[in-house]
Amino acid sequence: MALPSASALPALPKREVAQRRKQPQEVGNKLVRYMSSTDAKVEQMFQILLDPQEKGTEKKQKASQNLVVLAREDAGAEKIFRSNGVQLLQRLLDTGEPDLMLAALRTLVGICSEHQSRTVATLSVLGTRRVVSILGVENQAVSLAACHLLQVMFDALKEGVKKGFRGKEGAIIVDPARELKVLISNLLELLTEVGVSGQGRDNALTLLIKVVPRKSPKDPNNSLTLWVIDQGLKKILEVGGSVQDPPGELTVTANSRMSASILLSKLFDDLRCDAERENFHRLCENYIKSWFEGQGLAGKLRAIQTVSCLLQGPCDAGNRALELNGVMESVIALCASEQEEEQLVAVEALIHAAGKAKRASFITANGVSLLKDLYKRSEKDRIRIRALVGLCKLGSAGGTDFSMKQFAEGSTLKLAKQCRKWLCNDQMDAGTRRWAVEGLAYLTFDADVKEEFVEDEAALKALFQLSKSEERSVLFAVASALVNCTNSYDYEEPDPKMVELAKYAKQHVPEQHPKDKPSFVRARVKKLLAAGVVSAMTCMVKTESPVLTSSCRELLSRVFLALVEEVEDRGTVVAQGGGKALIPLALEGTDVGQTKAAQALAKLTITSNPEMTFPGERIYEVVRPLVSLLHLNCSGLQNFEALMALTNLAGISERLRQKILKEKAVPMIEGYMFEEHEMIRRAATECMCNLAMSKEVQDLFEATGNDRLKLLVLYSGEDDELLRRAAAGGLAMLTSMRPSLCSRIPQVTTHWLEILQALLLSPNQELQHRGAVVVLNMVEASREMASTLMESEVLEILSVLAKGKEGPVARAAAASLGKAVEYGLIKPSQDGE
């Protein structure tokens, strides 16, 4: 059958033809729009990442980077989440390739960051156990990335517990506390799992340290801590009682036991009452007894190792455990063992046991000969150095008291010399050299040891190098040694009358070493600065490790404060990065540590250019620590230095002034303007003078029903020249910015005219200039005010000043007279002046 010809077919209407042509074009446009959309890009990236043929290519690397960058923005994270992203990321994790796992974990961080409902959904898809298990992998970078992801998840969940958080897409999570406990429970399980890497165990401990204890003692709810103690205390103690790398034990690192000690300490400090503490003690003692009794020698070693862990953390619990029947006797007996591992465990326990003066005296009487024998006869350096530290600790039991010497004259110097020798020995591993630093941390209570130590450049360089190494547990010992060398611990000069009374009553009176006098301390500080102490401390502050505890941060703050005491040393501290390191110390740590760091920041801000010392955005972070020094619980010197530093910052920019106002510093500054101490009063007035450039502060002065303006006017007439200069400067600034204040000056005090005349007649050019500007502002404000001034002796004074030496004073005086002529209040003289 023949097909009909084209001409024989019925013709389509023109409109229908146009529509049919348009359809493929619309499909093509939609395809182009889709391919250029975020959804398509996300799909393409996952296709590349999951394609086995793209393994190791640059294309795959770029796709992983793009995915991470996209997830950092909330809109991008939402797109990935809604595009089945979590399931696809799970496939990336299942590949086991470190690069893909890192990309997946970092993308998940973006998805879960500050978003509780997405966090819960992610945990539901991936499985809490699966996420936590990634911590235990051998690859250190992957383990750290998993640690960061879990930290972000904890933050999102804790925010929900605190606020009844509602997800951004409207999903309401009924009980985020349950998810939180599941996560923590899995972390506790991970601690004692065989096959988990040492790094993973350390990361799990770090997370528990950050997440479990309350952030503030003001928070009444410590239920999470109590739950962790009940569910996981034995597991934490098991890690604390493990020795590094023996066969059949849990895999731990050199930092694991210290991390366990810190976690135990944090949990114990978070307890609120005696009943809770008693429960903690009971659980610890039961665990130690379970190993000590009926488990043979291996059990005793495990029990003693656990006691050492407690002595380094919650020492009250450690001391109680040490008093259990047979424990101390076993420690002394095992010190004489011929097995190196047994000796190591026993000697370390003995060192930690000598922490209290009472027990140190007992060990001095019973254990010194044993430690000396170990030091002299042992062929193993690992044993000798620990025995030496035990002797160092016992030798420093008198602290800085020169009159209390545990050993014969010169013995401590010999011990210190040996410690320095071991410290400088590069052939030893960092873990063994750490003990040499521990010894010096105790021996540097003696001023003779301090003097020899700072003279030994090689020992100082070795100390600073060790502080920058991977051996994190050395940080506290390094900080302690530096505190001792700089004498930055708290010391109060005893009242001479009380000393005489104590001598009469035959009581012991502590004596200061002659080499601990200020001149010796200053010399030691300069030697430490020359050796590069600031750069070493800056590296210590940057350490991301639980070993950098609040106590350790406080010690570093004390040293920094000692280093910036002398004005000429501050430039060196700034040049080596001290200003940058002080900011985190001032924002986190103990109250004492934060105050010391804030005071060091204040000293730097006073004498150095703040814009150079704290470049960029960092300068705004300095404001809060400085404002914290204005509180009444701080000393007068700290108040004064904070006011001086804030004065410098307030003079730099409006943004900084706004930051000071935002921190609610103005009411405190106003309070110090009434202070009896003239230097504090002056500093507060100077600070207010600089803040007066802000509109908000001007509004405060312009508001009715307050005496702010009156105070400035009265201070402008005080005897203290510097106070007058500050007050008159503030008055000149305010009357320039707010002319309405000019008419109020005569109302605040009847002596206003005398005060202005005194300023104009002052021999000080700066005071004259301020007075002349105030008068000019008042004259320009209103004819009535100008008339009052011209009817007084001010006219004659202005005439003399206008004819004086060319300068800002003469110009202001001439401008005032010119305005008076303009008002018709006075006539120009015949010579036109």
C-alpha positions in Angstrom: 0.0 0.0 0.0 1.5 3.3 -1.1 2.0 6.0 1.6 0.2 9.3 1.0 2.4 12.1 -0.3 3.2 15.0 2.0 1.0 17.3 0.0 -1.9 14.9 0.6 -1.5 15.0 4.5 -3.8 17.5 6.3 -2.0 20.7 7.3 -1.5 21.4 11.0 -2.8 24.7 12.3 0.0 27.3 12.7 -0.5 27.7 16.5 -0.2 23.9 17.0 3.1 23.8 15.0 4.5 26.7 17.1 3.6 24.9 20.4 5.2 21.6 19.2 8.4 23.5 18.3 8.4 25.3 21.7 8.1 22.0 23.8 11.6 20.7 23.2 13.0 24.2 23.7 11.3 24.5 27.1 12.6 21.0 28.1 16.1 22.1 27.1 15.8 25.3 29.1 14.6 23.4 32.2 17.5 21.0 31.8 20.0 23.9 31.6 18.5 25.5 34.6 18.6 22.2 36.5 22.2 21.5 35.5 23.2 25.0 36.8 21.2 24.6 40.0 22.7 23.7 43.4 20.7 20.4 43.4 22.4 19.3 40.2 25.9 20.4 41.5 25.4 18.4 44.7 24.3 15.3 42.6 27.4 15.7 40.3 29.7 16.0 43.2 28.4 12.8 44.8 28.6 11.0 41.4 32.3 11.9 41.1 33.1 11.0 44.7 31.3 7.6 44.5 32.7 6.7 41.0 35.5 4.1 41.6 37.1 5.1 38.3 37.8 8.6 39.6 39.9 7.3 42.5 42.8 9.7 43.4 42.1 12.1 40.6 42.2 15.9 40.9 38.6 16.0 39.9 37.6 13.9 42.9 39.7 16.0 45.3 38.0 19.2 44.0 34.5 17.7 44.3 35.2 16.8 48.0 36.5 20.3 48.7 33.4 21.9 47.0 31.1 19.7 49.0 32.7 20.8 52.3 32.6 24.5 51.3 29.0 24.2 50.3 28.0 22.6 53.6 29.5 25.6 55.6 26.7 27.8 54.5 23.3 27.1 56.1 21.5 27.2 52.7 24.1 24.8 51.2 23.9 22.4 54.1 20.1 22.4 53.8 20.3 21.5 50.1 22.7 18.6 50.8 20.5 17.4 53.6 17.3 17.5 51.4 19.1 15.9 48.5 19.4 12.6 50.3 22.9 13.8 51.3 23.3 12.0 54.6 22.7 8.5 53.0 25.2 9.4 50.2 27.7 10.6 52.8 27.2 7.3 54.6 28.4 5.5 51.5 31.5 7.7 51.4 32.2 6.7 55.0 31.7 3.0 54.1 34.5 3.2 51.4 37.1 3.3 54.2 39.3 5.7 52.1 40.7 8.4 54.4 40.3 11.3 52.0 36.6 10.4 51.3 36.0 9.8 55.0 37.5 13.2 55.8 35.3 14.9 53.2 32.2 13.2 54.5 32.9 14.0 58.1 33.6 17.7 57.4 30.4 17.9 55.3 28.4 16.4 58.1 29.9 19.1 60.5 28.3 21.7 58.2 25.0 19.9 58.2 24.8 19.4 62.0 26.3 22.7 63.1 23.8 24.7 65.3 20.9 22.6 63.9 19.4 20.2 66.3 16.8 18.5 64.1 19.3 17.8 61.3 21.7 16.4 64.0 19.1 14.0 65.3 18.1 13.0 61.7 21.8 12.4 60.9 22.3 10.2 63.9 19.2 8.3 63.0 20.4 7.6 59.5 24.1 6.9 60.3 23.5 5.3 63.7 25.1 6.7 66.9 27.3 3.6 67.3 28.6 4.0 63.7 29.5 7.7 64.2 31.3 7.1 67.5 33.2 4.1 66.2 34.9 6.3 63.6 36.8 7.9 66.5 38.6 4.6 67.0 40.2 4.3 63.5 44.0 4.3 63.2 44.1 7.3 60.9 44.7 10.3 63.2 43.2 12.9 60.8 40.0 10.9 60.4 39.7 10.4 64.2 40.1 14.1 64.8 37.5 15.0 62.2 35.1 12.5 63.9 35.9 14.2 67.2 35.0 17.6 65.7 31.7 16.2 64.3 30.7 14.7 67.6 31.6 18.0 69.4 29.2 19.9 67.0 26.5 17.3 67.5 26.9 17.6 71.3 26.6 21.4 71.1 23.4 21.2 69.0 21.8 18.6 71.4 22.9 20.5 74.6 21.4 23.7 73.2 18.1 21.8 72.7 18.2 20.5 76.3 18.8 24.0 77.6 16.3 26.0 75.5 13.7 23.4 74.2 15.2 24.1 70.8 13.1 24.1 67.7 14.7 23.0 64.4 15.0 25.6 61.7 12.7 23.7 59.4 10.0 23.5 62.1 10.6 20.0 63.4 10.3 19.7 67.2 12.5 17.3 69.0 10.7 15.9 72.0 13.7 14.8 74.2 17.2 15.8 73.0 18.5 14.7 76.4 17.9 11.0 75.4 20.0 11.4 72.3 22.7 13.1 74.3 22.9 10.2 76.8 23.0 7.7 74.0 26.0 9.5 72.5 27.8 9.7 75.9 27.0 6.0 76.6 28.6 5.0 73.3 31.7 7.1 74.1 32.0 5.4 77.4 31.7 2.0 75.7 34.4 3.0 73.3 36.9 3.7 76.1 37.3 0.0 77.0 36.8 -1.6 73.6 39.7 -3.7 72.3 40.9 -2.6 68.8 40.3 1.1 69.3 43.3 3.2 68.6 45.1 5.1 71.4 44.4 8.4 69.6 40.7 7.5 69.4 40.6 6.8 73.1 42.2 10.1 73.8 39.7 11.9 71.6 36.8 10.2 73.4 38.2 11.3 76.8 38.6 14.9 75.4 34.9 14.9 74.3 33.7 13.7 77.7 35.9 16.4 79.4 34.3 19.1 77.2 30.7 17.9 77.3 29.8 16.3 80.6 30.7 18.8 83.4 28.7 21.9 83.9 30.1 25.1 82.3 29.3 27.1 85.3 28.9 26.2 89.0 25.8 28.5 88.9 24.0 25.9 86.8 22.2 23.8 89.5 21.8 20.7 87.2 24.7 18.3 87.4 22.6 15.2 86.6 24.7 14.4 83.5 27.8 14.1 85.7 26.1 11.9 88.2 24.8 9.7 85.4 28.3 9.4 83.9 29.8 8.5 87.3 27.3 5.8 87.8 27.5 4.4 84.3 31.1 4.9 83.3 33.4 5.6 86.2 34.9 2.1 86.1 35.6 2.4 82.4 37.4 5.7 82.9 39.4 4.1 85.7 40.3 1.2 83.5 41.9 3.6 80.9 43.6 5.4 83.8 45.0 2.2 85.1 46.4 1.0 81.7 50.1 1.1 80.8 51.2 2.2 77.4 51.6 -0.6 74.9 52.0 -3.9 77.0 50.5 -7.0 75.3 47.0 -7.8 76.2 46.2 -4.3 77.5 44.1 -1.5 76.0 46.0 0.6 73.4 46.8 3.9 75.0 49.1 6.9 74.3 51.5 8.8 76.5 48.6 11.3 77.1 45.8 8.8 77.9 46.3 8.5 81.6 46.7 12.3 82.1 43.4 12.8 80.0 41.7 10.2 82.3 43.0 12.0 85.4 41.7 15.4 84.1 38.2 13.8 83.3 38.1 12.3 86.8 39.1 15.6 88.3 36.4 17.5 86.3 33.7 15.0 87.3 34.7 15.2 91.0 34.8 19.0 91.0 31.3 19.0 89.4 29.8 17.2 92.4 27.6 19.4 94.7 27.4 17.7 98.1 29.2 15.3 100.5 26.8 12.4 99.6 27.7 12.7 95.9 31.5 12.8 96.7 31.2 9.8 99.1 29.6 7.8 96.3 32.5 8.8 94.0 35.0 7.6 96.7 33.1 4.4 97.3 33.1 3.5 93.5 36.8 4.3 93.2 37.7 2.3 96.3 35.6 -0.7 95.2 37.3 -0.7 91.8 40.8 -0.6 93.3 40.0 -3.3 95.8 38.6 -5.6 93.1 42.1 -5.5 91.4 44.2 -5.4 94.6 42.6 -8.4 96.3 42.8 -11.8 94.8 44.2 -10.8 91.4 47.9 -11.6 92.1 50.8 -9.3 91.3 49.3 -8.1 88.0 46.2 -7.0 89.8 48.2 -5.1 92.4 50.1 -3.3 89.7 46.8 -2.4 88.0 45.4 -1.1 91.3 48.6 1.0 92.1 48.5 2.5 88.5 44.9 3.5 89.1 45.8 5.1 92.4 48.5 7.1 90.5 45.8 8.2 88.0 43.6 9.4 90.9 46.5 11.2 92.6 47.1 13.2 89.4 43.4 14.1 89.2 41.0 14.2 92.1 43.8 13.9 94.7 41.3 13.6 97.6 40.0 10.3 96.1 43.6 9.3 95.4 44.7 9.9 99.0 41.8 7.9 100.3 42.7 5.0 98.0 46.3 5.2 99.1 45.2 4.7 102.7 43.5 1.4 101.8 44.9 -1.6 103.7 48.2 -2.8 102.1 48.4 -0.3 99.2 51.2 1.9 100.5 53.2 -1.1 101.7 52.9 -2.7 98.3 54.2 0.5 96.7 57.3 0.6 98.9 57.9 -3.2 98.3 57.5 -3.0 94.5 60.1 -0.2 94.4 62.7 -2.8 95.2 61.4 -5.2 92.5 63.9 -6.5 89.8 61.3 -6.1 87.1 61.5 -2.7 85.3 57.7 -2.3 84.6 56.9 -3.1 88.3 59.5 -0.5 89.5 58.1 2.1 87.1 54.6 1.8 88.4 55.6 1.8 92.0 58.1 4.7 91.8 55.5 6.9 89.9 52.9 6.1 92.6 55.5 7.1 95.2 56.2 10.4 93.4 52.5 11.3 93.2 51.9 10.2 96.8 54.4 12.8 98.1 52.1 15.6 97.0 50.9 16.5 100.5 53.4 17.8 103.1 52.1 15.3 105.7 52.7 12.2 103.5 55.9 13.8 102.1 57.3 13.8 105.7 56.4 10.1 106.1 58.1 9.2 102.8 61.1 11.4 103.7 61.5 9.3 106.8 60.8 5.9 105.1 61.4 6.2 101.4 64.4 8.5 100.7 67.0 5.8 101.2 65.0 3.6 98.8 64.8 6.3 96.2 68.5 7.0 96.6 69.3 3.4 96.1 67.2 3.2 92.9 68.9 6.4 91.6 72.4 5.2 92.3 72.1 1.5 91.5 69.6 1.1 88.8 71.0 0.6 85.3 67.8 1.9 83.6 67.6 5.6 82.9 63.8 5.4 83.0 63.9 4.2 86.6 66.7 6.6 87.7 65.0 9.7 86.3 61.8 8.8 88.2 63.7 8.1 91.4 65.4 11.5 90.9 62.0 13.2 90.5 60.9 11.6 93.8 63.9 13.0 95.5 63.3 16.4 93.9 59.7 16.4 95.2 60.7 15.5 98.7 63.5 18.0 98.6 61.1 20.8 97.8 58.5 20.0 100.5 59.4 23.2 102.2 58.3 25.3 99.2 59.9 28.7 99.0 60.6 28.8 102.8 64.4 29.3 102.9 64.5 28.0 106.6 62.9 24.6 105.8 65.5 22.5 104.0 64.7 18.8 103.7 68.1 17.8 102.5 71.7 18.9 103.2 73.1 22.1 101.8 73.9 21.7 98.1 71.9 18.5 97.5 69.1 20.2 95.7 71.6 21.9 93.4 73.1 18.5 92.5 69.6 17.1 91.8 68.8 20.1 89.6 72.1 19.7 87.7 71.3 16.1 86.9 67.7 17.0 85.8 69.2 19.6 83.4 71.6 17.1 82.1 68.8 14.6 81.3 66.6 17.4 79.9 69.3 18.3 77.4 69.9 14.7 76.3 68.3 14.4 72.8 68.9 10.7 72.7 66.2 10.1 75.4 62.5 10.0 74.3 60.3 12.9 75.2 58.3 10.8 77.7 61.4 10.2 79.8 62.7 13.8 79.5 59.3 15.0 80.8 60.3 13.6 84.2 63.4 15.8 84.2 61.0 18.8 83.8 58.8 17.5 86.6 61.9 17.4 88.8 62.8 21.0 87.9 59.3 22.1 88.5 59.7 21.1 92.2 63.4 22.1 92.6 62.8 25.7 91.2 61.2 26.6 94.5 64.8 27.0 95.6 66.2 30.4 94.4 69.7 29.0 93.9 68.3 26.4 91.5 66.4 29.2 89.7 69.6 31.2 89.2 71.5 28.3 87.8 68.6 27.2 85.6 68.2 30.6 83.8 71.9 30.8 83.3 71.9 27.4 81.4 70.8 28.5 77.9 70.9 24.9 76.6 68.5 23.7 79.3 66.1 26.6 78.6 66.1 25.9 74.9 65.6 22.1 75.6 62.7 23.0 77.9 61.0 25.3 75.3 61.5 22.7 72.6 59.9 20.0 74.7 56.9 22.3 75.4 56.3 22.5 71.7 56.5 18.7 71.2 53.7 16.1 71.0 54.4 15.3 74.7 51.4 17.3 76.0 51.6 16.1 79.6 54.8 18.2 80.1 52.8 21.5 79.8 51.9 21.8 83.5 55.4 21.1 84.7 56.9 23.6 82.2 54.4 26.3 83.3 55.1 25.5 87.0 58.9 25.9 86.5 58.4 29.2 84.7 56.1 30.5 87.5 58.8 29.6 90.1 61.6 31.3 88.0 59.6 34.5 87.6 58.2 34.5 91.2 54.7 35.0 89.8 53.0 33.0 92.5 51.0 34.9 95.1 53.2 36.2 97.9 52.2 38.6 100.7 54.9 40.4 102.7 54.4 39.4 106.3 53.5 42.0 108.9 56.6 42.8 110.9 54.6 42.9 114.2 53.0 39.5 113.5 56.5 38.1 112.7 57.8 39.3 116.1 54.7 37.9 117.8 55.3 34.5 116.1 58.9 34.4 117.2 57.9 35.3 120.7 55.4 32.4 120.7 58.2 30.1 119.2 56.2 29.5 116.0 57.8 28.9 112.7 58.2 32.0 110.5 58.8 31.4 106.7 61.9 33.2 105.4 62.4 34.5 101.9 65.6 33.5 100.0 68.0 36.4 99.4 68.0 35.6 95.7 64.2 36.0 95.5 64.4 39.8 95.9 62.9 41.9 93.1 66.3 42.7 91.5 67.1 39.0 91.1 63.6 38.3 89.7 63.9 41.1 87.1 67.3 39.7 86.0 65.8 36.2 85.6 62.8 37.6 83.6 65.2 39.3 81.1 67.2 36.1 80.6 64.0 34.1 80.0 62.8 36.7 77.4 66.2 36.5 75.7 65.9 32.7 75.5 62.5 32.9 73.7 60.1 32.1 76.5 57.2 34.1 74.9 57.2 32.1 71.6 57.3 28.8 73.6 54.3 29.9 75.8 52.4 31.1 72.7 52.7 27.6 71.3 51.5 26.1 74.6 48.4 28.3 74.6 47.5 27.1 71.1 47.6 23.5 72.3 44.3 21.7 71.6 44.5 19.2 74.4 42.7 18.5 77.7 46.1 18.7 79.3 45.9 22.5 79.0 43.6 22.7 82.0 42.3 25.8 83.7 45.0 25.5 86.3 47.7 25.3 83.6 46.2 28.4 81.8 46.4 30.3 85.1 50.1 29.5 85.5 50.7 30.8 82.0 48.7 33.9 82.7 50.9 34.5 85.9 54.1 34.2 83.8 52.8 36.6 81.1 52.0 39.2 83.8 55.5 38.9 85.3 57.0 39.2 81.8 55.2 42.5 81.0 55.8 44.1 84.4 58.7 46.2 83.1 57.7 48.7 80.4 60.9 48.1 78.4 60.1 44.3 78.1 56.7 44.8 76.6 57.9 45.4 73.1 59.7 42.0 73.1 56.5 40.2 74.4 54.4 41.8 71.6 57.0 41.1 68.9 57.0 37.4 69.9 53.2 37.0 69.8 52.4 37.6 73.5 49.4 39.9 72.8 47.7 37.3 70.6 48.3 34.5 73.2 46.9 36.5 76.1 43.4 37.0 74.6 42.3 33.3 74.9 43.9 33.2 78.4 41.8 36.2 79.4 38.6 34.7 78.1 38.8 31.2 79.5 40.2 29.5 82.6 40.0 30.2 86.4 38.9 33.6 87.7 42.4 34.3 88.9 44.0 33.3 85.6 41.6 35.4 83.6 42.2 38.4 85.8 46.0 38.1 85.5 45.8 37.7 81.7 43.5 40.7 81.5 45.9 42.8 83.6 48.8 41.8 81.3 46.6 42.9 78.3 45.9 46.2 80.0 49.7 46.8 80.5 50.4 46.1 76.8 47.5 48.3 75.7 48.7 51.2 77.8 52.2 51.4 76.5 52.0 50.0 73.0 49.9 51.0 70.0 46.8 48.8 70.4 46.3 48.7 66.6 49.8 47.2 66.2 49.6 44.9 69.2 46.2 43.5 68.3 45.9 43.8 64.5 42.6 43.4 62.7 39.5 42.2 64.4 41.6 40.9 67.4 41.5 44.4 69.0 37.8 44.1 69.6 38.3 40.9 71.6 40.5 42.9 74.1 37.6 45.0 75.3 35.7 42.4 77.4 38.8 41.3 79.5 39.6 44.9 80.2 36.0 45.7 81.3 36.2 42.7 83.6 39.0 44.4 85.5 36.6 47.3 86.4 34.6 45.0 88.8 34.9 45.9 92.5 36.6 42.6 93.4 39.7 43.6 91.4 42.5 45.6 93.0 42.8 49.4 92.7 45.9 48.9 90.4 43.9 46.6 88.1 41.0 49.2 88.0 43.5 51.9 87.1 45.3 50.0 84.4 42.0 48.9 82.8 40.7 52.5 82.7 44.0 53.6 81.1 43.8 50.9 78.5 40.1 51.6 77.7 41.0 55.3 77.3 43.5 54.4 74.6 41.0 52.1 72.9 38.2 54.6 73.1 40.3 57.2 71.3 40.9 55.0 68.2 37.5 54.5 66.5 33.7 54.8 67.0 33.4 51.0 66.5 35.6 50.4 69.5 33.7 52.9 71.6 30.5 51.1 70.6 32.1 47.8 71.8 32.9 49.4 75.1 29.4 50.6 75.5 28.0 47.2 74.5 30.0 45.6 77.4 28.2 47.9 79.8 31.4 49.7 80.9 30.0 53.2 81.2 28.2 52.8 84.6 31.4 51.4 86.1 33.6 54.1 84.6 31.2 56.7 86.0 31.4 55.1 89.4 35.2 55.4 89.3 34.9 59.1 88.6 33.8 59.4 92.2 36.8 57.3 93.5 38.8 58.8 96.4 42.1 57.7 94.8 43.1 60.6 92.6 44.8 58.5 89.9 41.8 56.2 89.5 39.5 59.3 89.4 41.6 60.9 86.8 41.9 57.8 84.6 38.1 57.4 84.7 37.5 61.0 83.7 40.0 60.6 80.8 38.2 57.5 79.6 34.8 59.3 79.8 36.3 62.2 77.9 37.2 59.9 75.0 33.9 58.0 75.2 32.1 61.4 74.9 32.7 61.3 71.2 29.9 58.7 71.0 26.3 59.8 70.5 25.0 57.4 73.2 27.3 59.0 75.9 26.3 62.5 74.7 22.7 61.5 75.2 23.5 60.5 78.8 25.0 63.9 79.5 22.1 65.7 77.8 19.4 63.8 79.8 17.8 65.8 82.6 17.9 64.8 86.3 21.6 63.8 86.5 24.8 65.4 87.7 27.2 64.2 85.0 27.7 67.6 83.5 28.1 69.2 87.0 30.9 66.7 87.8 32.9 67.6 84.7 32.5 71.4 85.4 33.6 71.0 89.1 36.5 68.7 88.1 37.6 71.4 85.6 38.3 73.6 88.7 40.2 71.0 90.8 43.8 71.4 91.9 45.0 68.2 90.1 46.1 69.6 86.8 45.8 66.2 84.9 42.2 65.8 86.3 41.4 69.3 85.2 42.8 68.6 81.7 40.7 65.5 81.3 37.5 67.1 82.6 37.9 70.3 80.6 38.6 68.2 77.5 35.4 66.3 78.0 33.5 69.6 78.5 35.0 71.0 75.3 34.0 67.9 73.4 30.5 67.8 74.7 29.8 71.5 74.2 31.0 71.2 70.6 28.8 68.2 69.9 25.8 69.3 71.9 25.3 73.1 72.0 22.2 72.6 74.2 24.6 71.7 77.0 26.1 75.2 77.0 23.1 76.8 78.5 23.1 74.2 81.3 26.6 75.0 82.5 25.6 78.1 84.5 22.8 76.1 86.1 25.0 73.3 87.5 27.1 75.4 89.9 27.4 79.1 90.9 31.2 78.8 90.5 31.1 78.1 86.7 32.4 81.5 85.7 35.4 81.3 88.1 36.2 77.9 86.8 36.2 79.1 83.2 38.3 82.1 84.1 40.8 79.9 85.9 41.2 77.7 82.8 41.7 80.7 80.6 44.4 82.2 83.0 46.2 78.9 83.5 49.9 78.9 82.6 49.3 75.4 81.0 48.6 75.9 77.3 46.5 72.7 77.1 44.2 73.9 79.8 44.0 77.4 78.2 43.0 75.8 74.9 40.3 73.7 76.5 38.9 76.7 78.4 39.0 78.8 75.2 37.1 76.2 73.2 34.4 75.8 76.0 33.9 79.6 76.0 33.7 79.7 72.2 31.1 77.0 72.2 29.0 78.8 74.8 29.3 82.1 72.9 28.2 80.4 69.6 25.4 78.6 71.4 23.3 81.7 72.2 23.5 85.5 72.4 22.2 85.4 75.9 25.1 83.2 77.0 27.6 85.4 75.1 26.2 88.5 76.8 26.7 86.9 80.3 30.4 86.1 79.4 31.2 89.5 77.9 29.8 91.3 80.9 32.4 89.5 83.1 36.2 89.5 83.2 36.2 86.9 80.5 36.1 89.7 77.9 39.3 91.2 79.1 41.0 87.7 79.3 39.9 86.8 75.8 41.2 90.2 74.5 44.7 89.5 76.0 44.7 85.9 74.7 43.6 87.0 71.2 46.6 89.3 71.0 49.0 86.6 72.2 51.2 84.2 70.4 49.6 82.7 67.2 48.1 79.3 68.1 44.9 77.4 68.8 44.3 79.5 72.0 44.6 82.8 70.3 42.4 81.6 67.4 39.7 80.4 69.7 39.8 83.6 71.7 39.6 85.7 68.6 36.7 83.6 67.2 34.8 84.2 70.5 35.3 88.0 70.3 34.3 88.0 66.6 31.1 86.3 67.5 30.4 88.8 70.2 31.0 91.6 67.7 28.6 89.9 65.3 26.0 89.8 68.1 26.6 93.5 68.7 27.7 92.9 72.3 31.1 94.6 71.8 32.6 96.8 69.2 35.9 96.1 67.4 38.8 98.3 68.6 40.0 101.2 66.4 42.8 99.2 64.9 40.3 96.6 63.7 41.2 93.9 66.1 
